[in-house]
Amino acid sequence: MSERFYLYDDMEETRTRFVSFMGEHQRFDLAIVTSARYYGKQLVLDVQSNRFAIIGADDLEEPGYLEHAYNLSAEEAEELRSFLHEIV
């Protein structure tokens, strides 16, 4: 077996917030991970859909970003966007 080539292998302290809320169209179960790794952005995991994205305030303004990342309709994405504006 050849030697494994690592691009990086770092460990750091993180803070994780688990939140669940019911929107008009869908329930969201999220794990929101904050670390220094993503330059002020947060890793937002949707536990129910097994999808995640690295999100900052600029990403929330990007048309279609949440829809694509989480496979959501426009209405569902707007509910998630509204919540994320409060915490990002």
Jmol script that loads the backbone (N, CA, C; Angstrom):
load data "model"
ATOM      1  N   MET A   1       0.845  -1.191   0.000  1.00  0.00           N
ATOM      2  CA  MET A   1       0.000   0.000   0.000  1.00  0.00           C
ATOM      3  C   MET A   1       0.880   1.240   0.000  1.00  0.00           C
ATOM      4  N   SER A   2       0.542   2.224  -0.836  1.00  0.00           N
ATOM      5  CA  SER A   2       1.323   3.456  -0.891  1.00  0.00           C
ATOM      6  C   SER A   2       1.004   4.342   0.309  1.00  0.00           C
ATOM      7  N   GLU A   3       1.909   5.246   0.583  1.00  0.00           N
ATOM      8  CA  GLU A   3       1.735   6.151   1.718  1.00  0.00           C
ATOM      9  C   GLU A   3       0.615   7.148   1.426  1.00  0.00           C
ATOM     10  N   ARG A   4      -0.214   7.397   2.411  1.00  0.00           N
ATOM     11  CA  ARG A   4      -1.340   8.335   2.257  1.00  0.00           C
ATOM     12  C   ARG A   4      -0.811   9.764   2.158  1.00  0.00           C
ATOM     13  N   PHE A   5      -1.330  10.522   1.211  1.00  0.00           N
ATOM     14  CA  PHE A   5      -0.948  11.913   1.002  1.00  0.00           C
ATOM     15  C   PHE A   5      -2.048  12.814   1.554  1.00  0.00           C
ATOM     16  N   TYR A   6      -1.778  13.489   2.664  1.00  0.00           N
ATOM     17  CA  TYR A   6      -2.760  14.387   3.285  1.00  0.00           C
ATOM     18  C   TYR A   6      -2.611  15.793   2.731  1.00  0.00           C
ATOM     19  N   LEU A   7      -3.719  16.412   2.395  1.00  0.00           N
ATOM     20  CA  LEU A   7      -3.699  17.828   2.065  1.00  0.00           C
ATOM     21  C   LEU A   7      -3.685  18.656   3.347  1.00  0.00           C
ATOM     22  N   TYR A   8      -4.438  18.210   4.344  1.00  0.00           N
ATOM     23  CA  TYR A   8      -4.363  18.754   5.693  1.00  0.00           C
ATOM     24  C   TYR A   8      -5.014  17.771   6.639  1.00  0.00           C
ATOM     25  N   ASP A   9      -4.662  17.873   7.907  1.00  0.00           N
ATOM     26  CA  ASP A   9      -5.216  17.028   8.967  1.00  0.00           C
ATOM     27  C   ASP A   9      -5.174  17.859  10.242  1.00  0.00           C
ATOM     28  N   ASP A  10      -6.182  18.712  10.411  1.00  0.00           N
ATOM     29  CA  ASP A  10      -6.221  19.663  11.518  1.00  0.00           C
ATOM     30  C   ASP A  10      -7.342  19.314  12.485  1.00  0.00           C
ATOM     31  N   MET A  11      -7.169  19.740  13.706  1.00  0.00           N
ATOM     32  CA  MET A  11      -8.235  19.645  14.705  1.00  0.00           C
ATOM     33  C   MET A  11      -8.416  21.038  15.295  1.00  0.00           C
ATOM     34  N   GLU A  12      -9.668  21.393  15.564  1.00  0.00           N
ATOM     35  CA  GLU A  12      -9.935  22.674  16.209  1.00  0.00           C
ATOM     36  C   GLU A  12     -11.221  22.576  17.022  1.00  0.00           C
ATOM     37  N   GLU A  13     -11.346  23.486  17.953  1.00  0.00           N
ATOM     38  CA  GLU A  13     -12.547  23.561  18.770  1.00  0.00           C
ATOM     39  C   GLU A  13     -13.670  24.174  17.931  1.00  0.00           C
ATOM     40  N   THR A  14     -14.872  23.636  18.088  1.00  0.00           N
ATOM     41  CA  THR A  14     -16.036  24.173  17.384  1.00  0.00           C
ATOM     42  C   THR A  14     -17.177  24.364  18.370  1.00  0.00           C
ATOM     43  N   ARG A  15     -18.151  25.136  17.938  1.00  0.00           N
ATOM     44  CA  ARG A  15     -19.387  25.301  18.708  1.00  0.00           C
ATOM     45  C   ARG A  15     -20.514  24.863  17.786  1.00  0.00           C
ATOM     46  N   THR A  16     -21.393  24.005  18.291  1.00  0.00           N
ATOM     47  CA  THR A  16     -22.500  23.501  17.477  1.00  0.00           C
ATOM     48  C   THR A  16     -23.821  23.835  18.151  1.00  0.00           C
ATOM     49  N   ARG A  17     -24.720  24.390  17.357  1.00  0.00           N
ATOM     50  CA  ARG A  17     -26.082  24.689  17.823  1.00  0.00           C
ATOM     51  C   ARG A  17     -27.033  23.760  17.076  1.00  0.00           C
ATOM     52  N   PHE A  18     -27.870  23.072  17.813  1.00  0.00           N
ATOM     53  CA  PHE A  18     -28.894  22.213  17.227  1.00  0.00           C
ATOM     54  C   PHE A  18     -30.231  22.928  17.379  1.00  0.00           C
ATOM     55  N   VAL A  19     -30.925  23.092  16.258  1.00  0.00           N
ATOM     56  CA  VAL A  19     -32.197  23.807  16.296  1.00  0.00           C
ATOM     57  C   VAL A  19     -33.189  23.117  15.359  1.00  0.00           C
ATOM     58  N   SER A  20     -34.424  23.059  15.805  1.00  0.00           N
ATOM     59  CA  SER A  20     -35.500  22.487  14.994  1.00  0.00           C
ATOM     60  C   SER A  20     -36.647  23.484  15.011  1.00  0.00           C
ATOM     61  N   PHE A  21     -37.200  23.756  13.830  1.00  0.00           N
ATOM     62  CA  PHE A  21     -38.367  24.642  13.767  1.00  0.00           C
ATOM     63  C   PHE A  21     -39.265  24.206  12.624  1.00  0.00           C
ATOM     64  N   MET A  22     -40.519  24.557  12.773  1.00  0.00           N
ATOM     65  CA  MET A  22     -41.518  24.218  11.767  1.00  0.00           C
ATOM     66  C   MET A  22     -41.872  25.476  11.009  1.00  0.00           C
ATOM     67  N   GLY A  23     -41.669  25.443   9.697  1.00  0.00           N
ATOM     68  CA  GLY A  23     -42.081  26.541   8.834  1.00  0.00           C
ATOM     69  C   GLY A  23     -43.488  26.285   8.326  1.00  0.00           C
ATOM     70  N   GLU A  24     -43.939  27.140   7.440  1.00  0.00           N
ATOM     71  CA  GLU A  24     -45.261  26.959   6.836  1.00  0.00           C
ATOM     72  C   GLU A  24     -45.283  25.747   5.897  1.00  0.00           C
ATOM     73  N   HIS A  25     -44.125  25.428   5.313  1.00  0.00           N
ATOM     74  CA  HIS A  25     -44.057  24.392   4.287  1.00  0.00           C
ATOM     75  C   HIS A  25     -43.276  23.155   4.702  1.00  0.00           C
ATOM     76  N   GLN A  26     -42.413  23.259   5.702  1.00  0.00           N
ATOM     77  CA  GLN A  26     -41.508  22.162   6.027  1.00  0.00           C
ATOM     78  C   GLN A  26     -40.950  22.320   7.433  1.00  0.00           C
ATOM     79  N   ARG A  27     -40.539  21.199   7.996  1.00  0.00           N
ATOM     80  CA  ARG A  27     -39.813  21.198   9.273  1.00  0.00           C
ATOM     81  C   ARG A  27     -38.325  21.207   8.957  1.00  0.00           C
ATOM     82  N   PHE A  28     -37.568  21.965   9.737  1.00  0.00           N
ATOM     83  CA  PHE A  28     -36.122  22.032   9.585  1.00  0.00           C
ATOM     84  C   PHE A  28     -35.464  21.539  10.872  1.00  0.00           C
ATOM     85  N   ASP A  29     -34.565  20.589  10.741  1.00  0.00           N
ATOM     86  CA  ASP A  29     -33.730  20.112  11.843  1.00  0.00           C
ATOM     87  C   ASP A  29     -32.291  20.389  11.446  1.00  0.00           C
ATOM     88  N   LEU A  30     -31.685  21.374  12.101  1.00  0.00           N
ATOM     89  CA  LEU A  30     -30.376  21.855  11.678  1.00  0.00           C
ATOM     90  C   LEU A  30     -29.322  21.676  12.761  1.00  0.00           C
ATOM     91  N   ALA A  31     -28.107  21.447  12.320  1.00  0.00           N
ATOM     92  CA  ALA A  31     -26.926  21.529  13.170  1.00  0.00           C
ATOM     93  C   ALA A  31     -26.074  22.638  12.565  1.00  0.00           C
ATOM     94  N   ILE A  32     -25.777  23.658  13.346  1.00  0.00           N
ATOM     95  CA  ILE A  32     -25.049  24.820  12.865  1.00  0.00           C
ATOM     96  C   ILE A  32     -23.699  24.845  13.564  1.00  0.00           C
ATOM     97  N   VAL A  33     -22.644  24.626  12.787  1.00  0.00           N
ATOM     98  CA  VAL A  33     -21.292  24.490  13.331  1.00  0.00           C
ATOM     99  C   VAL A  33     -20.515  25.775  13.068  1.00  0.00           C
ATOM    100  N   THR A  34     -19.976  26.342  14.130  1.00  0.00           N
ATOM    101  CA  THR A  34     -19.167  27.543  14.034  1.00  0.00           C
ATOM    102  C   THR A  34     -17.725  27.188  14.362  1.00  0.00           C
ATOM    103  N   SER A  35     -16.826  27.575  13.475  1.00  0.00           N
ATOM    104  CA  SER A  35     -15.397  27.350  13.703  1.00  0.00           C
ATOM    105  C   SER A  35     -14.618  28.432  12.979  1.00  0.00           C
ATOM    106  N   ALA A  36     -13.318  28.467  13.169  1.00  0.00           N
ATOM    107  CA  ALA A  36     -12.470  29.432  12.474  1.00  0.00           C
ATOM    108  C   ALA A  36     -12.146  28.966  11.060  1.00  0.00           C
ATOM    109  N   ARG A  37     -12.472  27.756  10.731  1.00  0.00           N
ATOM    110  CA  ARG A  37     -12.107  27.145   9.450  1.00  0.00           C
ATOM    111  C   ARG A  37     -12.676  27.872   8.242  1.00  0.00           C
ATOM    112  N   TYR A  38     -13.902  28.375   8.333  1.00  0.00           N
ATOM    113  CA  TYR A  38     -14.595  28.891   7.154  1.00  0.00           C
ATOM    114  C   TYR A  38     -14.685  30.413   7.125  1.00  0.00           C
ATOM    115  N   TYR A  39     -13.738  31.096   7.730  1.00  0.00           N
ATOM    116  CA  TYR A  39     -13.600  32.548   7.602  1.00  0.00           C
ATOM    117  C   TYR A  39     -14.878  33.311   7.940  1.00  0.00           C
ATOM    118  N   GLY A  40     -15.483  32.975   9.065  1.00  0.00           N
ATOM    119  CA  GLY A  40     -16.678  33.678   9.522  1.00  0.00           C
ATOM    120  C   GLY A  40     -17.982  33.088   9.031  1.00  0.00           C
ATOM    121  N   LYS A  41     -17.914  32.116   8.139  1.00  0.00           N
ATOM    122  CA  LYS A  41     -19.128  31.448   7.688  1.00  0.00           C
ATOM    123  C   LYS A  41     -19.401  30.254   8.591  1.00  0.00           C
ATOM    124  N   GLN A  42     -20.615  29.727   8.499  1.00  0.00           N
ATOM    125  CA  GLN A  42     -20.994  28.602   9.339  1.00  0.00           C
ATOM    126  C   GLN A  42     -21.347  27.391   8.477  1.00  0.00           C
ATOM    127  N   LEU A  43     -21.061  26.232   8.995  1.00  0.00           N
ATOM    128  CA  LEU A  43     -21.427  24.982   8.340  1.00  0.00           C
ATOM    129  C   LEU A  43     -22.823  24.631   8.826  1.00  0.00           C
ATOM    130  N   VAL A  44     -23.805  24.631   7.920  1.00  0.00           N
ATOM    131  CA  VAL A  44     -25.198  24.395   8.281  1.00  0.00           C
ATOM    132  C   VAL A  44     -25.620  23.052   7.703  1.00  0.00           C
ATOM    133  N   LEU A  45     -25.878  22.095   8.592  1.00  0.00           N
ATOM    134  CA  LEU A  45     -26.272  20.751   8.190  1.00  0.00           C
ATOM    135  C   LEU A  45     -27.762  20.569   8.402  1.00  0.00           C
ATOM    136  N   ASP A  46     -28.454  20.111   7.370  1.00  0.00           N
ATOM    137  CA  ASP A  46     -29.861  19.764   7.475  1.00  0.00           C
ATOM    138  C   ASP A  46     -29.917  18.269   7.759  1.00  0.00           C
ATOM    139  N   VAL A  47     -30.227  17.901   8.975  1.00  0.00           N
ATOM    140  CA  VAL A  47     -30.164  16.516   9.430  1.00  0.00           C
ATOM    141  C   VAL A  47     -31.170  15.637   8.697  1.00  0.00           C
ATOM    142  N   GLN A  48     -32.329  16.166   8.365  1.00  0.00           N
ATOM    143  CA  GLN A  48     -33.354  15.355   7.705  1.00  0.00           C
ATOM    144  C   GLN A  48     -33.006  15.030   6.255  1.00  0.00           C
ATOM    145  N   SER A  49     -32.415  15.969   5.540  1.00  0.00           N
ATOM    146  CA  SER A  49     -32.131  15.737   4.119  1.00  0.00           C
ATOM    147  C   SER A  49     -30.694  15.271   3.868  1.00  0.00           C
ATOM    148  N   ASN A  50     -29.873  15.249   4.911  1.00  0.00           N
ATOM    149  CA  ASN A  50     -28.460  14.875   4.769  1.00  0.00           C
ATOM    150  C   ASN A  50     -27.730  15.803   3.797  1.00  0.00           C
ATOM    151  N   ARG A  51     -28.079  17.074   3.820  1.00  0.00           N
ATOM    152  CA  ARG A  51     -27.421  18.072   2.978  1.00  0.00           C
ATOM    153  C   ARG A  51     -26.792  19.138   3.874  1.00  0.00           C
ATOM    154  N   PHE A  52     -25.749  19.759   3.360  1.00  0.00           N
ATOM    155  CA  PHE A  52     -25.094  20.805   4.131  1.00  0.00           C
ATOM    156  C   PHE A  52     -24.517  21.852   3.188  1.00  0.00           C
ATOM    157  N   ALA A  53     -24.224  23.020   3.763  1.00  0.00           N
ATOM    158  CA  ALA A  53     -23.587  24.096   3.009  1.00  0.00           C
ATOM    159  C   ALA A  53     -22.817  24.980   3.981  1.00  0.00           C
ATOM    160  N   ILE A  54     -21.808  25.632   3.457  1.00  0.00           N
ATOM    161  CA  ILE A  54     -21.062  26.639   4.213  1.00  0.00           C
ATOM    162  C   ILE A  54     -21.715  27.972   3.872  1.00  0.00           C
ATOM    163  N   ILE A  55     -22.251  28.626   4.891  1.00  0.00           N
ATOM    164  CA  ILE A  55     -23.108  29.791   4.646  1.00  0.00           C
ATOM    165  C   ILE A  55     -22.647  31.012   5.436  1.00  0.00           C
ATOM    166  N   GLY A  56     -22.573  32.121   4.727  1.00  0.00           N
ATOM    167  CA  GLY A  56     -22.339  33.432   5.312  1.00  0.00           C
ATOM    168  C   GLY A  56     -23.438  34.364   4.852  1.00  0.00           C
ATOM    169  N   ALA A  57     -23.411  35.577   5.327  1.00  0.00           N
ATOM    170  CA  ALA A  57     -24.452  36.544   4.972  1.00  0.00           C
ATOM    171  C   ALA A  57     -24.517  36.764   3.461  1.00  0.00           C
ATOM    172  N   ASP A  58     -23.367  36.754   2.782  1.00  0.00           N
ATOM    173  CA  ASP A  58     -23.363  36.958   1.332  1.00  0.00           C
ATOM    174  C   ASP A  58     -24.053  35.816   0.590  1.00  0.00           C
ATOM    175  N   ASP A  59     -23.946  34.607   1.113  1.00  0.00           N
ATOM    176  CA  ASP A  59     -24.585  33.454   0.477  1.00  0.00           C
ATOM    177  C   ASP A  59     -26.104  33.527   0.564  1.00  0.00           C
ATOM    178  N   LEU A  60     -26.607  34.121   1.622  1.00  0.00           N
ATOM    179  CA  LEU A  60     -28.061  34.245   1.783  1.00  0.00           C
ATOM    180  C   LEU A  60     -28.667  35.170   0.732  1.00  0.00           C
ATOM    181  N   GLU A  61     -27.858  36.061   0.184  1.00  0.00           N
ATOM    182  CA  GLU A  61     -28.339  36.991  -0.842  1.00  0.00           C
ATOM    183  C   GLU A  61     -28.158  36.428  -2.254  1.00  0.00           C
ATOM    184  N   GLU A  62     -27.444  35.336  -2.380  1.00  0.00           N
ATOM    185  CA  GLU A  62     -27.179  34.733  -3.692  1.00  0.00           C
ATOM    186  C   GLU A  62     -28.438  34.017  -4.195  1.00  0.00           C
ATOM    187  N   PRO A  63     -28.989  34.444  -5.324  1.00  0.00           N
ATOM    188  CA  PRO A  63     -30.220  33.818  -5.843  1.00  0.00           C
ATOM    189  C   PRO A  63     -30.030  32.314  -6.097  1.00  0.00           C
ATOM    190  N   GLY A  64     -30.947  31.517  -5.568  1.00  0.00           N
ATOM    191  CA  GLY A  64     -30.946  30.082  -5.806  1.00  0.00           C
ATOM    192  C   GLY A  64     -29.970  29.275  -4.985  1.00  0.00           C
ATOM    193  N   TYR A  65     -29.174  29.926  -4.130  1.00  0.00           N
ATOM    194  CA  TYR A  65     -28.142  29.206  -3.373  1.00  0.00           C
ATOM    195  C   TYR A  65     -28.743  28.173  -2.426  1.00  0.00           C
ATOM    196  N   LEU A  66     -29.667  28.611  -1.584  1.00  0.00           N
ATOM    197  CA  LEU A  66     -30.273  27.678  -0.639  1.00  0.00           C
ATOM    198  C   LEU A  66     -31.136  26.643  -1.347  1.00  0.00           C
ATOM    199  N   GLU A  67     -31.829  27.057  -2.388  1.00  0.00           N
ATOM    200  CA  GLU A  67     -32.661  26.130  -3.145  1.00  0.00           C
ATOM    201  C   GLU A  67     -31.819  24.975  -3.674  1.00  0.00           C
ATOM    202  N   HIS A  68     -30.668  25.298  -4.224  1.00  0.00           N
ATOM    203  CA  HIS A  68     -29.787  24.269  -4.783  1.00  0.00           C
ATOM    204  C   HIS A  68     -29.109  23.440  -3.686  1.00  0.00           C
ATOM    205  N   ALA A  69     -28.544  24.119  -2.699  1.00  0.00           N
ATOM    206  CA  ALA A  69     -27.783  23.419  -1.661  1.00  0.00           C
ATOM    207  C   ALA A  69     -28.632  22.427  -0.872  1.00  0.00           C
ATOM    208  N   TYR A  70     -29.882  22.799  -0.596  1.00  0.00           N
ATOM    209  CA  TYR A  70     -30.741  21.959   0.239  1.00  0.00           C
ATOM    210  C   TYR A  70     -31.900  21.315  -0.528  1.00  0.00           C
ATOM    211  N   ASN A  71     -31.911  21.500  -1.848  1.00  0.00           N
ATOM    212  CA  ASN A  71     -32.964  20.922  -2.700  1.00  0.00           C
ATOM    213  C   ASN A  71     -34.353  21.355  -2.212  1.00  0.00           C
ATOM    214  N   LEU A  72     -34.540  22.676  -2.113  1.00  0.00           N
ATOM    215  CA  LEU A  72     -35.776  23.251  -1.587  1.00  0.00           C
ATOM    216  C   LEU A  72     -36.527  24.014  -2.668  1.00  0.00           C
ATOM    217  N   SER A  73     -37.819  24.138  -2.472  1.00  0.00           N
ATOM    218  CA  SER A  73     -38.610  25.030  -3.315  1.00  0.00           C
ATOM    219  C   SER A  73     -38.296  26.468  -2.895  1.00  0.00           C
ATOM    220  N   ALA A  74     -38.736  27.430  -3.688  1.00  0.00           N
ATOM    221  CA  ALA A  74     -38.506  28.835  -3.372  1.00  0.00           C
ATOM    222  C   ALA A  74     -39.132  29.207  -2.030  1.00  0.00           C
ATOM    223  N   GLU A  75     -40.338  28.687  -1.760  1.00  0.00           N
ATOM    224  CA  GLU A  75     -41.026  29.004  -0.504  1.00  0.00           C
ATOM    225  C   GLU A  75     -40.295  28.392   0.692  1.00  0.00           C
ATOM    226  N   GLU A  76     -39.856  27.153   0.566  1.00  0.00           N
ATOM    227  CA  GLU A  76     -39.128  26.488   1.653  1.00  0.00           C
ATOM    228  C   GLU A  76     -37.796  27.195   1.901  1.00  0.00           C
ATOM    229  N   ALA A  77     -37.113  27.563   0.830  1.00  0.00           N
ATOM    230  CA  ALA A  77     -35.827  28.249   0.970  1.00  0.00           C
ATOM    231  C   ALA A  77     -35.998  29.595   1.656  1.00  0.00           C
ATOM    232  N   GLU A  78     -37.083  30.288   1.384  1.00  0.00           N
ATOM    233  CA  GLU A  78     -37.323  31.587   2.020  1.00  0.00           C
ATOM    234  C   GLU A  78     -37.517  31.431   3.534  1.00  0.00           C
ATOM    235  N   GLU A  79     -38.167  30.354   3.953  1.00  0.00           N
ATOM    236  CA  GLU A  79     -38.320  30.092   5.396  1.00  0.00           C
ATOM    237  C   GLU A  79     -36.956  29.859   6.046  1.00  0.00           C
ATOM    238  N   LEU A  80     -36.125  29.066   5.389  1.00  0.00           N
ATOM    239  CA  LEU A  80     -34.788  28.806   5.918  1.00  0.00           C
ATOM    240  C   LEU A  80     -33.952  30.075   5.893  1.00  0.00           C
ATOM    241  N   ARG A  81     -34.019  30.828   4.813  1.00  0.00           N
ATOM    242  CA  ARG A  81     -33.266  32.081   4.684  1.00  0.00           C
ATOM    243  C   ARG A  81     -33.641  33.055   5.794  1.00  0.00           C
ATOM    244  N   SER A  82     -34.931  33.159   6.074  1.00  0.00           N
ATOM    245  CA  SER A  82     -35.404  34.062   7.127  1.00  0.00           C
ATOM    246  C   SER A  82     -34.788  33.683   8.471  1.00  0.00           C
ATOM    247  N   PHE A  83     -34.751  32.397   8.786  1.00  0.00           N
ATOM    248  CA  PHE A  83     -34.137  31.959  10.040  1.00  0.00           C
ATOM    249  C   PHE A  83     -32.633  32.234  10.037  1.00  0.00           C
ATOM    250  N   LEU A  84     -31.965  31.890   8.963  1.00  0.00           N
ATOM    251  CA  LEU A  84     -30.505  32.033   8.913  1.00  0.00           C
ATOM    252  C   LEU A  84     -30.076  33.496   8.982  1.00  0.00           C
ATOM    253  N   HIS A  85     -30.893  34.418   8.482  1.00  0.00           N
ATOM    254  CA  HIS A  85     -30.580  35.847   8.604  1.00  0.00           C
ATOM    255  C   HIS A  85     -30.463  36.243  10.077  1.00  0.00           C
ATOM    256  N   GLU A  86     -31.183  35.561  10.947  1.00  0.00           N
ATOM    257  CA  GLU A  86     -31.148  35.883  12.378  1.00  0.00           C
ATOM    258  C   GLU A  86     -29.844  35.443  13.039  1.00  0.00           C
ATOM    259  N   ILE A  87     -29.184  34.416  12.487  1.00  0.00           N
ATOM    260  CA  ILE A  87     -28.026  33.850  13.177  1.00  0.00           C
ATOM    261  C   ILE A  87     -26.692  34.013  12.443  1.00  0.00           C
ATOM    262  N   VAL A  88     -26.749  34.315  11.146  1.00  0.00           N
ATOM    263  CA  VAL A  88     -25.488  34.435  10.373  1.00  0.00           C
ATOM    264  C   VAL A  88     -25.022  35.871  10.374  1.00  0.00           C
TER     265      VAL A  88
END
end "model"
wireframe off; spacefill off
backbone 0.3
color backbone group
